[in-house]
Amino acid sequence: MKRLSTLRFIPFLCLLLLGTEQINAQQMSEYETKRYQRRATETALWGMPLVNLWAMREGFKEDANVQYNDVAYFSKPMDWKLQVTTPNNSTLYIFSFWNTKKDGPIVVEVPKTTEDVGLFGTILDVWHRPLMDVGGQGQDKGKGAKYLIVPPNYQESIPEGYVVVENNNYNGWFLLRTLLKDFEPETLKKGEEFIKNFKVYPLADAENPVPTKFINCSDLEIEAIAPYDDTYFDALNTMIQEETIEEKDMVAMGMLQTLGIQKGLEFKPTIEERNLLKESMAATHEEFQEMIATSDERHWEDRTWAFLMDVDAHRDTKATWKYPYLLDYTYRAATYYSAFSNVVTLGTQTQYLSSGMDADGDFLKGGEEYTLTLPPNVPAKLFWSVLVYDLKTGAFVKHTPKAGVTSMDQGLEINEDGSTTIYFGPKAPKGKEVNWAPTLEGHDYFLLFRLYGPEKSFYDKTWKLNDLQKK
């Protein structure tokens, strides 16, 4: 009888154990889902510089047919058609991208600056780490030079006559800016002629280099903003497959393995995983926007205006965000969500302040109207500008007639007390078109206030910029 009771109990025990296993499987699935999304969020932050560069490289390739070693340039100030993070409209950009794994060492011939055209810019790696400044404030001091970018662990002999630039990555690029006295047609023509003296080619072709191809990207619509959905991780995987893996990135590589991204293996997320990546990226995108709109690096304690970049962090880490005790990938992510490029040496010729809030601490809304009054005697020896950027992209707001307002704008209205009022909104107030900075309904935004030739009253804070007032 006892044996029969035991036998009767066994099926019940089996069902109980099976049910427990099913419950555990459900719990593990929930745990794995949370872990997957958690690691997607963190690796998205970590990989922002890589994906930013991927977006620029692919955007110029897709929309302007810019290939490796080509030179893309702008013959006039940029507008919304160039969708990159926080461009300005007061200098002319020059880009080039290369890959030393594909072509070996790359030669970049930088021309000597002239009386009419100056040059400033930087050779960078795939993480936007500045490798060497060029031009008037750079290595060649405006005299021009042949720069030789060599791949990781390059052991071959270096020919004479080159300035060697070592890169721990295979991908590299430069962002250079021509410095012009004005944007009159004759001045712009001289700038374009200067640009066409650049040369970019593999060292292997140095004896008979193929002529550098120049692409004028003015008036082309170039979409070069990172995709903030599941394809963000496809882009990140592409860069990881192309690149070296550094010691600082080992923890991130471990987290990426959870997502199915591993060096040398194909990335094949399931439909369920892609949906999780979309959800995670949406949350991360919101975090990016929050960080930019509410930065705590404020110049004045009682104002919303903050430095776009932590100057001390730049100096202390040489723009790597790598300290002896940590890699500040969160702050780095915010930087390269809202900007691109960097420099070896921060100069004193410009200062940038950012704000994404009004005086009440609310986000700036594209459909609302605001005013910003700049007090008299703006501390800018050369000029100032206030430009509008879409908070969701960091780029100029699409389809707006201009990017903002600058002190160089012809017809700019100055108030009787010497102050300047700027008007923000979808429509220009009557008679205030020059002082109007267009916005677009449905698009939150942030501003960059740029000072060119900042003066003492900016640094000692005796001159104070107002916050935006909602009308």
C-alpha positions in Angstrom: 0.0 0.0 0.0 2.8 2.3 0.9 4.6 1.4 -2.4 1.4 2.2 -4.3 1.1 5.6 -2.6 4.7 6.4 -3.5 4.0 5.4 -7.2 1.0 7.6 -7.2 3.1 10.5 -5.9 5.8 10.2 -8.5 3.7 11.6 -11.5 2.6 14.5 -9.2 6.3 15.1 -8.3 7.3 15.0 -11.9 4.6 17.5 -12.8 5.7 19.7 -10.0 9.3 19.6 -11.0 8.4 20.2 -14.7 6.3 23.2 -13.7 9.1 24.6 -11.6 11.5 24.3 -14.5 9.0 26.1 -16.8 8.7 28.9 -14.2 12.5 29.1 -14.0 12.7 29.2 -17.8 10.2 32.1 -17.8 12.2 33.9 -15.1 15.4 33.4 -17.0 13.9 34.7 -20.1 12.8 37.9 -18.3 16.2 38.2 -16.8 17.9 37.7 -20.1 15.6 40.3 -21.7 16.5 42.9 -19.0 20.2 42.1 -19.3 20.1 42.3 -23.1 18.5 45.8 -22.9 20.8 46.9 -20.1 23.9 46.0 -22.1 22.5 47.5 -25.3 22.0 50.8 -23.5 25.6 50.8 -22.1 27.3 49.7 -25.3 25.3 52.3 -27.3 26.8 55.0 -25.0 30.2 53.5 -25.3 30.1 53.2 -29.1 28.7 56.7 -29.8 32.0 58.1 -31.3 32.4 55.0 -33.6 28.8 55.3 -34.9 29.1 59.0 -35.3 32.1 58.5 -37.6 30.4 55.7 -39.4 27.4 57.9 -40.1 29.6 60.7 -41.5 31.7 58.3 -43.7 28.7 56.5 -45.0 26.6 59.7 -45.4 29.3 61.4 -47.5 29.7 58.1 -49.5 26.0 57.6 -50.1 24.9 61.2 -50.8 28.1 62.7 -52.4 30.0 59.7 -53.7 33.0 60.5 -51.4 35.3 57.5 -51.3 38.4 56.8 -49.3 41.2 59.4 -50.0 38.8 61.8 -51.7 38.5 65.4 -50.4 35.0 66.6 -49.7 34.7 70.4 -49.2 32.2 73.2 -49.0 32.7 76.3 -51.2 30.2 78.4 -49.2 28.8 78.4 -45.7 26.9 75.3 -44.7 23.1 75.2 -44.2 20.6 72.5 -43.1 21.4 70.3 -46.1 24.6 69.1 -44.3 23.2 66.9 -41.6 26.2 66.5 -39.2 26.4 67.3 -35.5 26.6 71.0 -34.7 28.3 72.4 -37.7 28.8 76.1 -37.9 28.1 78.5 -40.7 31.1 80.8 -40.3 33.9 78.6 -41.8 34.2 76.2 -44.7 34.7 72.5 -43.9 37.1 70.1 -45.6 36.8 66.3 -45.0 38.7 63.2 -46.0 38.4 59.6 -44.9 40.9 56.8 -45.2 41.6 53.2 -44.2 45.2 52.1 -43.7 44.3 48.4 -43.5 43.0 48.8 -47.1 45.6 51.1 -48.5 48.6 51.1 -46.1 50.1 54.3 -44.9 48.3 57.5 -46.2 50.0 60.7 -47.3 48.1 64.0 -46.6 49.8 67.0 -48.3 48.6 70.2 -46.6 49.4 73.4 -48.6 51.0 76.5 -47.2 48.5 79.1 -46.0 48.2 82.4 -47.8 47.5 86.0 -47.0 43.9 85.5 -47.9 43.3 81.9 -46.7 44.2 80.5 -43.3 43.7 76.9 -42.1 42.9 75.1 -38.9 42.1 71.5 -38.3 43.0 68.1 -37.0 43.9 64.6 -38.1 41.8 62.2 -36.1 41.3 58.5 -35.4 38.1 56.5 -35.4 37.2 57.5 -31.8 37.6 61.2 -32.7 40.8 61.3 -30.7 42.9 64.1 -32.1 46.2 62.8 -33.5 47.8 66.0 -34.8 46.7 69.6 -35.4 47.6 71.1 -38.8 47.6 74.6 -40.3 48.4 77.9 -38.6 48.0 76.6 -35.0 49.2 73.1 -35.9 52.3 71.1 -36.5 53.3 72.9 -39.7 52.5 76.4 -38.4 50.9 77.3 -41.7 53.9 76.4 -43.7 52.4 73.3 -45.1 53.7 69.7 -44.8 53.4 66.1 -45.9 51.7 64.1 -43.1 52.1 60.4 -43.2 49.4 58.4 -41.3 50.7 54.9 -40.4 48.6 51.9 -39.3 48.9 50.2 -35.9 52.3 48.6 -35.2 53.8 49.8 -38.4 57.4 48.5 -38.6 58.5 49.6 -42.1 61.1 52.4 -42.7 59.7 55.9 -43.1 61.0 57.9 -46.1 62.4 61.3 -45.3 60.3 64.5 -45.6 57.2 63.3 -43.8 55.6 64.3 -40.5 54.6 60.9 -39.1 51.2 60.5 -37.5 50.8 57.3 -35.6 47.3 55.8 -35.3 46.2 52.9 -33.2 43.3 52.4 -35.6 42.9 51.6 -39.3 40.3 54.2 -40.0 41.1 57.8 -39.9 40.0 61.2 -41.2 40.5 64.9 -41.0 38.3 67.9 -40.4 39.9 71.1 -41.6 38.5 74.6 -41.8 39.5 77.4 -44.1 39.7 80.8 -42.4 38.5 83.6 -44.6 38.1 87.3 -43.9 34.6 87.3 -45.4 32.2 85.4 -47.7 32.3 87.7 -50.7 32.4 85.8 -54.0 36.1 86.6 -54.7 37.1 85.5 -51.2 35.2 82.2 -51.5 36.9 81.6 -54.9 40.3 82.0 -53.2 39.2 79.6 -50.5 38.2 77.0 -53.1 41.4 77.4 -55.0 43.4 76.9 -51.8 41.5 73.7 -51.0 42.4 72.2 -54.4 46.1 72.2 -53.4 45.5 69.4 -50.9 46.6 65.8 -51.9 45.6 62.5 -50.2 47.0 59.2 -51.5 48.6 56.0 -50.3 52.3 56.1 -49.7 52.7 53.1 -52.0 51.7 55.5 -54.9 54.0 58.4 -53.8 56.1 58.3 -56.9 53.1 58.7 -59.2 50.0 59.4 -57.1 46.6 59.4 -58.6 45.2 62.9 -58.7 43.1 63.6 -55.6 39.4 63.8 -56.4 37.6 66.9 -55.0 33.9 66.9 -54.4 32.1 70.2 -53.7 29.3 69.2 -51.3 27.7 72.6 -51.2 23.9 72.3 -52.0 24.0 68.5 -51.6 21.7 67.0 -49.1 24.0 64.8 -47.0 22.5 62.7 -44.2 25.3 61.9 -41.8 23.6 61.5 -38.5 23.7 58.2 -36.5 20.5 56.1 -36.8 18.8 55.9 -33.4 17.1 52.5 -33.8 18.3 48.9 -34.1 20.5 49.7 -37.1 22.7 51.7 -34.7 24.1 48.3 -33.6 24.6 47.2 -37.2 26.8 50.3 -37.7 28.6 49.6 -34.4 29.2 46.0 -35.5 30.6 47.2 -38.8 33.2 49.4 -37.1 34.2 46.7 -34.6 34.8 44.3 -37.5 37.0 46.9 -39.2 39.0 48.0 -36.2 41.5 47.1 -33.6 40.3 46.3 -30.1 42.1 48.2 -27.3 42.5 47.2 -23.7 40.2 50.0 -22.6 37.3 48.4 -24.6 37.5 44.8 -23.2 34.5 45.2 -20.8 32.4 46.7 -23.6 33.3 43.9 -25.9 32.1 41.5 -23.2 28.8 43.3 -23.0 28.5 43.3 -26.8 28.9 39.5 -26.8 25.5 39.4 -25.0 24.0 41.2 -28.0 25.6 38.8 -30.5 28.4 41.2 -31.6 31.8 39.6 -31.6 35.0 40.2 -33.5 35.2 38.0 -36.5 31.6 36.7 -36.3 28.4 37.7 -38.2 25.9 39.8 -36.3 22.5 38.1 -36.8 19.9 39.3 -34.2 16.5 37.7 -34.2 13.3 39.7 -34.7 12.8 39.7 -31.0 16.3 40.9 -30.4 15.9 43.7 -33.0 12.8 44.8 -31.2 14.7 44.9 -27.9 17.5 46.9 -29.6 14.9 49.4 -30.9 13.5 49.9 -27.4 16.9 50.2 -25.9 18.0 52.7 -28.5 14.9 54.8 -28.1 15.6 55.0 -24.3 19.3 55.8 -25.0 18.3 58.5 -27.5 16.2 60.1 -24.8 19.1 60.0 -22.5 21.3 61.7 -25.1 18.8 64.5 -25.5 18.4 65.0 -21.7 22.2 65.2 -21.2 22.5 67.9 -23.9 19.6 70.0 -22.9 20.4 70.0 -19.2 24.2 70.1 -19.0 25.6 71.0 -15.6 28.9 72.6 -16.9 27.4 76.0 -16.5 29.4 79.2 -17.0 27.2 81.3 -14.8 25.5 79.6 -11.8 22.2 81.4 -12.4 22.0 80.8 -16.1 21.3 77.7 -18.2 24.2 78.3 -20.6 26.8 75.6 -20.2 30.1 74.6 -21.9 29.6 72.2 -24.8 32.8 70.4 -23.7 34.5 70.1 -20.3 37.7 72.0 -21.0 39.4 70.4 -17.9 38.5 66.9 -19.1 39.8 67.7 -22.5 43.1 68.9 -21.1 43.5 66.2 -18.5 42.8 63.3 -20.9 44.0 64.8 -24.2 40.4 64.4 -25.5 40.3 60.6 -24.9 38.1 60.8 -21.7 40.4 58.1 -20.4 41.6 58.7 -16.8 44.0 56.5 -14.8 41.0 55.1 -12.9 38.2 55.2 -15.4 37.0 55.7 -19.0 34.3 58.3 -18.9 32.3 56.9 -21.8 29.0 58.6 -20.7 30.4 62.1 -21.0 32.2 61.1 -24.1 28.9 59.8 -25.6 27.2 63.2 -24.8 30.1 65.0 -26.5 29.9 63.0 -29.7 26.1 62.9 -29.8 26.2 66.7 -30.1 29.5 67.3 -31.9 32.2 65.7 -33.9 36.0 66.1 -34.3 38.3 67.5 -31.7 41.7 69.2 -31.4 45.0 68.5 -29.7 45.3 72.0 -28.4 42.3 74.0 -27.3 42.9 77.6 -28.4 41.6 80.8 -27.0 40.1 82.0 -30.2 36.6 80.6 -29.7 34.3 79.7 -26.9 31.1 77.8 -27.2 28.1 77.8 -24.8 25.0 75.6 -25.1 21.5 75.8 -23.8 18.4 73.7 -24.4 16.2 75.4 -21.8 14.4 78.6 -21.3 14.5 80.8 -18.2 11.9 78.6 -16.5 13.9 75.5 -17.0 11.7 74.0 -19.7 12.9 72.5 -22.9 13.0 74.7 -26.0 10.0 73.9 -28.2 10.1 74.5 -32.0 6.5 75.6 -32.1 6.8 78.2 -29.4 8.1 81.8 -29.5 11.0 83.0 -27.4 13.3 86.0 -27.2 16.9 86.2 -26.2 18.5 89.6 -25.4 22.3 89.8 -25.6 23.5 92.6 -23.3 25.6 95.4 -24.8 29.3 95.0 -25.4 29.2 91.3 -26.3 32.8 90.1 -25.5 33.7 89.0 -29.0 36.6 90.7 -30.7 35.7 89.3 -34.0 32.1 88.3 -34.1 29.4 86.1 -32.3 26.7 83.7 -33.5 23.6 82.0 -32.0 22.7 78.9 -34.0 19.8 76.5 -33.6 20.2 72.7 -33.6 17.6 69.9 -33.6 17.8 68.2 -30.2 16.9 64.8 -31.8 19.9 64.9 -34.2 22.3 67.6 -33.1 22.2 69.0 -36.7 20.7 72.1 -38.2 16.9 72.0 -38.2 15.9 70.7 -41.6 14.2 72.9 -44.1 14.7 76.1 -42.2 15.8 79.2 -44.2 18.8 79.9 -42.0 20.7 78.5 -39.1 20.4 81.4 -36.7 21.7 84.9 -36.2 25.3 86.3 -36.2 26.7 89.7 -35.5 28.0 89.8 -39.2 24.4 89.6 -40.6 23.7 92.7 -42.7 20.9 94.8 -41.3 21.1 93.3 -37.8 19.0 95.5 -35.5 20.6 96.8 -32.4 18.5 98.2 -29.5 19.0 101.8 -28.3 20.8 100.6 -25.2 23.3 98.6 -27.3 21.7 95.2 -26.6 20.6 92.8 -29.3 17.3 90.9 -29.3 17.0 87.6 -31.2 13.5 86.1 -31.9 13.0 82.4 -32.0 9.9 80.7 -33.5 8.4 79.2 -36.7 7.6 82.6 -38.1 9.6 85.8 -38.2 8.0 88.8 -36.3 7.2 91.5 -38.8 10.2 93.7 -39.5 12.5 91.4 -37.5 13.6 89.0 -40.2 17.3 89.6 -39.8 17.1 89.1 -36.0 15.0 85.9 -36.4 16.3 82.4 -35.7 13.9 80.0 -37.4 12.6 76.9 -35.5 10.2 74.1 -36.6 7.1 72.9 -34.8 7.5 69.5 -33.3 11.3 69.8 -33.0 12.8 70.5 -29.6 16.1 72.3 -30.0 19.2 73.6 -28.3 21.4 76.6 -29.1 25.1 77.2 -29.4 26.3 80.6 -28.6 29.8 81.1 -30.2 32.2 83.8 -29.4 35.0 84.4 -31.8 37.9 86.3 -30.2 36.4 86.1 -26.6 37.4 89.0 -24.4 38.1 89.4 -20.7 34.5 90.1 -19.6 33.5 86.6 -20.7 36.2 84.9 -18.6 35.7 87.0 -15.5 32.0 86.7 -15.9 31.3 90.4 -15.6 29.3 90.1 -18.9 26.4 87.7 -18.5 24.2 86.2 -21.2 20.5 86.1 -20.5 18.3 83.0 -20.8 15.5 82.7 -23.4 12.2 84.1 -22.4 9.0 82.4 -23.6 6.5 84.8 -25.1 
